[in-house]
Amino acid sequence: MSEVKVREGETFESALRRFNKKIKQNGILSEVRRREYYEKPSVRRKRKLVAAKKRRLKAG
């Protein structure tokens, strides 16, 4: 659970920016997007293999 306490004299926009930054750092948003629909285990394995290939090509 991510939580941001509004500081003294802080605007809502800056608190919202801090909250969004914290959500991205924790990976919550990507987790929600990933769980939006059911993914078969075979599809998940294939997606991970493709990601690993991309990483290897980028590093090598």
Backbone as ProteinMPNN parsed JSONL, in Angstrom:
{"seq_chain_A": "MSEVKVREGETFESALRRFNKKIKQNGILSEVRRREYYEKPSVRRKRKLVAAKKRRLKAG", "coords_chain_A": {"N_chain_A": [[0.841, -1.176, 0.0], [0.746, 2.05, -1.025], [1.413, 5.268, 0.159], [1.093, 8.765, 0.555], [1.913, 11.489, 2.419], [0.606, 14.7, 2.713], [2.562, 17.518, 2.683], [3.225, 20.419, 4.757], [1.892, 23.301, 3.41], [2.073, 22.328, 0.832], [1.141, 21.865, -2.549], [-1.748, 20.309, -4.062], [-1.217, 19.213, -6.569], [1.575, 18.76, -6.583], [1.768, 16.864, -4.565], [0.313, 14.826, -5.723], [1.973, 14.249, -7.897], [4.196, 13.219, -6.506], [2.992, 10.957, -5.42], [2.323, 9.502, -7.762], [4.903, 9.011, -8.71], [5.881, 7.354, -6.698], [4.184, 5.153, -6.98], [4.978, 4.222, -9.513], [7.631, 3.517, -8.952], [7.266, 1.396, -7.197], [6.117, -0.411, -8.862], [3.436, -0.909, -9.062], [1.491, -0.027, -10.874], [2.197, -1.295, -13.286], [1.801, -3.911, -12.494], [-0.958, -3.953, -12.08], [-1.853, -3.511, -14.688], [-0.881, -5.832, -15.859], [-2.43, -7.78, -14.63], [-4.906, -7.28, -15.613], [-6.299, -8.879, -17.398], [-6.788, -12.41, -17.877], [-3.958, -14.424, -18.394], [-2.751, -17.056, -20.206], [-0.636, -19.712, -19.016], [1.185, -20.67, -20.97], [1.342, -18.547, -22.762], [2.396, -16.602, -21.089], [4.929, -17.699, -20.565], [6.03, -17.589, -23.148], [6.062, -14.81, -23.584], [7.918, -14.039, -21.647], [10.205, -15.309, -22.625], [10.615, -13.931, -25.03], [11.123, -11.377, -24.021], [13.508, -11.879, -22.66], [15.171, -12.521, -24.804], [15.266, -10.03, -26.095], [16.572, -8.522, -24.144], [19.072, -9.813, -24.119], [19.987, -9.297, -26.731], [20.182, -6.536, -26.647], [22.119, -6.141, -24.665], [24.316, -7.473, -25.684]], "CA_chain_A": [[0.0, 0.0, 0.0], [1.518, 3.281, -1.112], [0.72, 6.396, 0.775], [1.866, 9.997, 0.548], [1.343, 12.493, 3.33], [0.753, 16.046, 2.166], [3.393, 18.361, 3.553], [2.716, 21.757, 5.084], [1.981, 24.267, 2.322], [2.289, 21.644, -0.444], [-0.047, 21.866, -3.403], [-2.295, 18.991, -4.391], [-0.551, 18.721, -7.767], [2.899, 18.218, -6.252], [1.545, 15.636, -3.798], [-0.109, 13.832, -6.698], [3.181, 13.862, -8.64], [4.977, 12.34, -5.627], [2.266, 9.7, -5.322], [2.505, 8.787, -9.03], [6.298, 8.565, -8.762], [5.997, 6.236, -5.77], [3.472, 4.038, -7.596], [5.831, 3.702, -10.588], [8.799, 2.88, -8.353], [6.851, 0.128, -6.598], [5.659, -1.318, -9.911], [2.027, -1.223, -8.839], [0.731, 0.228, -12.093], [2.476, -2.362, -14.254], [1.165, -5.115, -11.952], [-2.395, -3.837, -12.349], [-2.036, -3.723, -16.131], [-0.606, -7.237, -16.152], [-3.524, -8.596, -14.109], [-6.16, -6.781, -16.162], [-6.978, -10.004, -18.015], [-6.106, -13.671, -17.626], [-2.951, -14.796, -19.37], [-2.452, -18.475, -20.077], [0.769, -19.953, -18.669], [2.019, -20.802, -22.17], [1.537, -17.192, -23.287], [3.293, -15.935, -20.148], [6.285, -18.211, -20.82], [6.493, -17.06, -24.429], [6.344, -13.382, -23.399], [9.16, -13.939, -20.892], [11.3, -15.688, -23.512], [10.838, -12.821, -25.959], [11.751, -10.3, -23.254], [14.885, -12.283, -22.386], [15.914, -12.372, -26.056], [15.479, -8.605, -26.307], [17.61, -8.082, -23.208], [20.361, -10.348, -24.572], [20.414, -8.569, -27.917], [20.519, -5.18, -26.242], [23.351, -6.179, -23.872], [25.416, -8.059, -26.442]], "C_chain_A": [[0.889, 1.243, 0.0], [0.711, 4.429, -0.537], [1.656, 7.588, 0.784], [1.175, 10.979, 1.471], [1.638, 13.878, 2.776], [1.513, 16.891, 3.172], [2.736, 19.717, 3.775], [2.939, 22.691, 3.908], [2.208, 23.646, 0.95], [1.003, 21.653, -1.262], [-0.484, 20.434, -3.675], [-1.558, 18.382, -5.577], [0.814, 18.109, -7.451], [2.774, 16.933, -5.431], [1.129, 14.503, -4.742], [1.07, 13.344, -7.528], [4.049, 12.918, -7.8], [4.326, 10.965, -5.518], [2.464, 8.871, -6.595], [3.915, 8.238, -9.153], [6.492, 7.332, -7.872], [5.333, 4.981, -6.339], [4.337, 3.402, -8.69], [7.039, 2.975, -10.021], [8.452, 1.517, -7.776], [6.362, -0.876, -7.631], [4.201, -1.693, -9.791], [1.228, -1.082, -10.131], [0.96, -0.867, -13.128], [1.848, -3.678, -13.8], [-0.331, -5.107, -12.238], [-2.67, -4.093, -13.823], [-1.842, -5.184, -16.499], [-1.775, -8.124, -15.725], [-4.888, -8.185, -14.65], [-6.973, -7.905, -16.797], [-6.149, -11.251, -17.769], [-5.143, -13.984, -18.766], [-2.595, -16.268, -19.154], [-0.97, -18.66, -19.759], [1.682, -20.076, -19.887], [2.324, -19.429, -22.77], [2.508, -16.424, -22.397], [4.736, -16.379, -20.367], [6.856, -17.624, -22.106], [6.869, -15.59, -24.302], [7.663, -13.199, -22.652], [10.365, -14.307, -21.755], [11.628, -14.564, -24.482], [11.535, -11.672, -25.248], [13.222, -10.622, -22.969], [15.743, -12.149, -23.646], [16.23, -10.904, -26.324], [16.59, -8.089, -25.402], [18.992, -8.552, -23.661], [20.883, -9.599, -25.783], [20.864, -7.153, -27.566], [21.872, -5.143, -25.514], [24.55, -6.604, -24.724], [25.804, -7.223, -27.574]], "O_chain_A": [[1.684, 1.452, 0.917], [-0.5, 4.533, -0.728], [2.861, 7.445, 0.994], [-0.013, 11.263, 1.316], [2.773, 14.188, 2.417], [1.156, 16.969, 4.347], [1.81, 20.101, 3.061], [4.073, 22.852, 3.456], [2.505, 24.364, -0.005], [-0.089, 21.469, -0.723], [0.289, 19.486, -3.539], [-1.3, 17.179, -5.599], [1.166, 17.06, -7.99], [3.583, 16.018, -5.584], [1.549, 13.359, -4.571], [1.162, 12.154, -7.833], [4.576, 11.934, -8.318], [5.008, 9.94, -5.522], [2.742, 7.674, -6.518], [4.109, 7.126, -9.644], [7.182, 6.386, -8.252], [5.859, 3.877, -6.197], [4.419, 2.177, -8.779], [7.435, 1.932, -10.542], [9.252, 0.585, -7.857], [6.206, -2.058, -7.324], [3.771, -2.695, -10.362], [0.385, -1.924, -10.44], [0.015, -1.317, -13.775], [1.41, -4.473, -14.631], [-0.905, -6.136, -12.596], [-3.611, -4.808, -14.169], [-2.554, -5.715, -17.351], [-2.076, -9.114, -16.391], [-5.914, -8.688, -14.192], [-8.202, -7.886, -16.742], [-4.954, -11.167, -17.486], [-5.473, -13.827, -19.941], [-2.192, -16.669, -18.062], [-0.139, -17.857, -20.184], [2.831, -19.636, -19.845], [3.438, -19.182, -23.231], [3.35, -15.677, -22.897], [5.654, -15.559, -20.359], [8.016, -17.214, -22.152], [7.885, -15.164, -24.85], [8.443, -12.305, -22.984], [11.426, -13.693, -21.637], [12.8, -14.279, -24.728], [12.442, -11.056, -25.808], [14.077, -9.739, -23.031], [16.895, -11.721, -23.577], [17.342, -10.574, -26.735], [17.445, -7.316, -25.834], [19.963, -7.798, -23.6], [22.073, -9.295, -25.866], [21.828, -6.643, -28.138], [22.669, -4.229, -25.722], [25.669, -6.141, -24.502], [26.72, -7.576, -28.317]]}, "name": "protein", "num_of_chains": 1, "seq": "MSEVKVREGETFESALRRFNKKIKQNGILSEVRRREYYEKPSVRRKRKLVAAKKRRLKAG"}
